[in-house]
């Protein structure tokens, strides 16, 4: 195991594109850190620099408190698994797993021990004689992990290794990968654009956009206290609602917005009230999404499917949000700000105007 750290890390490509800009991250030992962001945000470039496949323009990379900028990948004691598992189709599963051991001239007895150990951990010990073409996508992913595991690296670097799996298999593979990582306790840095993977797997998440870390924290911290509107709207499905109010944005998660019911006694010091207009319901089995507009701005509420209040398409109705669930953002910079939540009057019009 090892701690991975970047200090003012920057990558500038020849065409003038800044892919990674002044990134400072430090893992804990044995941590599962997720690099999350949209396509082209710089997360894969960052991972490739950690692995020695890209050379930084400036800054430093440390693995185990040792600067490794000028070390080749093999000397960094890391193992990488990519979106493409890059298995050798003419080799058996055992041959694929053994390949890095043979390349390092590990004695045959030690090769056998490591192959048995890794394949047992990953549940593929009964597949050792098969070829990759005879395996499912999930099985091929586990072979790639086993091939990395036998090297006993200090750090695992995983670049969207589940993206080729179907939705059902991805959910199962996420669980398997978490169990695997906890068992071996190796520091793992995992790249994905999938927020469900990030929220479900990471001890911490680094949200990246335009080459910058927008926020680094636990899944709960990032979801409940987003640092800016990018994080607020990138995390969460549906994303956080943002309602303009002067030079501020009032933000709240869809699950925080719910219809006002007849028995409600709402204290203005505790609740904000809105009218949601042009309502449309979307049934999703265990829950339903209620789409509409607040002050001409699209908003959505997440409710239990059996919630007693129901709407017809085009309806309007009063909705409420606890003030404690409100987050405030600067309308120009998008940064989160700490200040009292303004008073917003409940209006009866379908597209009320937000007023102080």
N, C-alpha and C positions, 0 to 999 in steps of 0.2 A: 504494500500500500504506500501511497505517497500523496503529498499535497501538491496541487498544481496552481501556479500563480502567473498572472500576466501583469506586467508593469508598463503602462503607457504604450501598449502594443498598437502598431499602426501598419496597414498594408495599402500601398498605393500601386496600382497597376500602370503599365506603360502608357495607356491612353488617358491618363489623368484621373481615372476613377478611384476614389477613396473607398475601398471595400470595408476596411476596419479602421476605426479612428479613436485612438486614445482609450483603449479598453483596459480596465483594471479589475481583475477578478482573482479571488483566492478561494480555493475549495477547502473543505475540511478533510481530514484523513478518512477514507472510506465513504465519502459522500457520493450520492447520485445527483449530479447537477445537470439540469436541462437547459440547453440553449434554444430558445423559442423565438420565432419571428417569421415574417412572410418571406416568400421567395425573393432572393436578391438582397437580403438585409445584411449579409456578411457572416452569418453563423457558420456556414460550411467552410468559408475561407479561414475563419478563426480556428476551427477544428483542424484544418489541414496544416496551419502553422504550428499548432500544438504537436501534431504528429510528425513534423519535419518535412511535409510534402510541399509546403510553401515557405519561402524565406521572408521574414518580416522586413518592412522598410525601416522601421525603428522600434524601439522598445525591447523588452526582455521577456523571455519565457523561462520559468523555473519549474522543475519537477523534482520534488524532494529537496528543496532549497538549493538546487544546483542549476545554474544558468545553462540552458541546452540549445540556445539559438543556432550554434554552429555544429551541433551533433547530428548525424544522419538518423533516420527513424530507428534503425536497429539498435543504436547505442542509447536510445532514450528509455528503454525498458517499458515500451507501451505496446498495445495491440489495438488494431483498428478493424472495425466491421462496417462495411459500406452498404448502401442501398442495393447494389449489385453484389451478391455474395461471392462472386468470382471463384466458384468451385471448379476444379478440373474435371471435365465430364468423363474422361477416359479412366479416371482413378476411382477406386472404391471410396466409401465414406472413411474407412480406416486410413487409406492412402492420403486423402485430403487432410485429415487431422494430423497425420504424421509428417506432412511435408515440411513445416517449419522446423521440426525436430531433426529431420534428416539433414536439412540445410545447415543446421548448427552442429551437426556431427554428434548428436546425443547418442549414447550407447543404446543398442537395441532393447536391452532389458528395461532401461529407463523409459524408452519410447513406449513400450508396451504398458508399463505402469501408468504413465501419464494419459495414454489414450483410454485405458479402462476407467481411470478416475474421472476424466472430463466427460466421456460419453455416458457414464452412469449418472453424474450430476444432471446432465441435460436430457436424460431419458432416451438416448439414441443408441444404447449399447446393443440393442437387437437389430440395428441397421448397418452394422459395420461392413458387411459384405456387399451392400447395394451400391449402385452408381447414382450420382445426383439426379439423373433423368428419371429414376424410379421413385423419387421422393416428392412429397408435397412441399409447398412453399414454406410452411412452418418448419418442416423437418430440415430443409436446406438451410434455413436461418439458424437452427440449432447446431448444424454441422459447422457453419461459419463461426459461431460462438465457441464451439469446442476447439476448433483450430486456433482461435485466439487464446483460449484459456490454457492450453497446454504449454504455452510460452511462459506462463506464470508472470504476467506483466505487473508492473506497479500501477498502471493506469489503463483503463479501457476507454477508447474513443469510438463512439457509435454514431454513424451518420445515416439517420432515417432507415434503420435496418428492417422496420416492419412495413414500410410503405408499399411493398409489393403484395401484401396479404389482403384477403378480402376482409370485410368489416368484422365478421364473426371471429375469424381466426386472429385478427389483430387484437381483439379484446382478450382472447385466451393467451396470446403471445405476450401481451403486456404483463399479465399476471405471472407467467413463467419467468420472464426476464427479471422482474422484481425479486422473485424468490431466489433466482440464481445469483443476483447481485448481492442480496443479503447474506447468502450462504458463504460466498467467497470473500465478501468484505472489501473488494477492490474499488478504489476511487474510479468513478465512471462519469464521463461527460458525454451527454446524449443530445444530438441535434434533431429537431423536429419542427415542422410548421403546424403540427396538430396540437391544439390546446388541450384536448382530452388526454392525450398521452402525457403532456407536460404536467397537467394538474394531478393526474393519477399516479405518476411514477416518480417525480422529482422530490428530493428532500428540499431543494431550492430551485428556483427558476430564474434565469437571466433573460429578460425580454429585450430583444435586439431589434433596432430599426435604423436604417441608413447608416450602418456601421457603428452605432452607439448603443451602449447598454442603457435602456430606458429605465429599468428597475431590476433590482436583484433582491429576492426575498423568498420566503416560503410560499407555497401555493395560496394559503389563506391570506397572508399579508398582501400579496399582489392582487388577489380577487377583491378583498374587502377594502383595501386602502391603495388604490392605484395611484401612481405618482403623476400621471398625466392622462389626457384624453385618449392618447394612442393606446396605452395599456388598458384603460377602462373599456375601450371598444374592441380591442383585439382579444382580450380574455372574456369568456362568457358567450354562451350561445342560447338565446339571443344576447347581444352585447348590452352594456349599460345604456340606459336611457339618458339623454342629455337634452335638457330644456333650456333655451336661451333666457337670460334675465339680465338685461342691461349689458354690462361688460363682464358678466359671469355666466357660467354654465352650471345648472343644477343637475347633478347626476344621481341616479338610483337604479339598482338592479331590477330586472323584470319581476323577480319573486317578491320584491318589496312593495310593489304596486298592486292594490287589490280594490274591488268595488266597495263602496260604502253600503253597509247593510242597515236595515230599518232599526235594529236594536243598538247600533253604534252611538256612543256618546263621545264625540271627538273634541278633545281639548286642543286649542290652537297652539299651545306651548309644546305639545307632544306630536301633533300631526300636521301635515300639509294636505290640503284637499285640491283636487283638480277635476275638471270635466274632461272625460275622454270621449271624443266624437268620432263619427264615421267608423264605428266598431266592426271588426270582423273576427270571428272565432276560428281557431284551427285546432282540431282534435288530434291528440297524439297518443292515445291509449291511457297511460297513467296520469297524464296532465293535458291541459289545453292552454294555448296561447291566445291572448286577446289583443289584437292589433287595433290601433286607433291613432288619434291625434290629440296632442295637448298644445294649445296655443299655436296651432298650425304646424307643430313639429311631430313627426312620427314617434310613437311610443308603443311599448308592448308590455303586457302583464303576463306572468306565468302563474297559473292557478292549477289546483288539483282538478282532475277531470270531473269529479263529482261535486265541485263547488256549487253551492245552492243558487248563486246568482248566475243567470244565463242571459245572453243577448242575441238579438237577431241582427243580420247584416244591416249596417247603416245606423244602428241605434247610437244614442249618446247616454252617458251616465256618470254619476259622481264616483271618483276614485280617491284613495287615500294612500299616503306614505308616511311612515314614522320619520320624524325629524332625525332620529339617530341613524337612520339608513341613508340620509342625504350626504353626498359628497359635493364639494364646490371646486370649480375649476376656472382659471382665468380664460376669458374668451379669446384673447390674442395669443398668449403663449401656450395655452392648453395645460399649464402646470396646475397641480392640486394646490389649493389654498385653504388655510385654516381661518375661518371667520364665521360669525353667526349666520345661520340660514335665514334668508329674508322671509317676510310674511307674504304669502300668496293667497289671494282671495279666491274662494270657490265661485265659479260663474256657471250659469245655466246654459249658455250658448255652446254649441258643439265644438267650436274652435275659439275658446276664450283667449283673451290676451292676458299675459302674466303681468301682474302689477304689484307694486310694493304695498 
